[in-house]
Amino acid sequence: MKMSRKVIIQNELGMHARAAAKIARLAEGARSKVYIVKDGQEADATSIIDVIALYCPSGAEVVVKITDPGDVKVLNRIARLIESGFGEL
């Protein structure tokens, strides 16, 4: 069973390297795969380069997706991080 959550990039600089690093750190705590999806493109959330390559400016809608329901806490932490503007607001 896959689970996902839509979130909007809130911070002015979008999903830049520091923000992607924060996501990767959280995703590394998951038991299974975590993905960030934008416009149908899927990036491994543990890969800073993959996440940056999605190009997610402020206002972009992304989906945080997990492959193991046991990782729902990781899913929610990443979604909250994005919704809070990566602590930059």
Buried (B, 14 or more C-beta within 10 A) or exposed (E): EEBEBEBEBBBEBBBBEEBBEBBBBBBEEBEEBBBBBBEEEBBBBBBBEBBBEBEBEEEBEBBBBBBBEEBEEBBBBBBEBBBEBBEEE
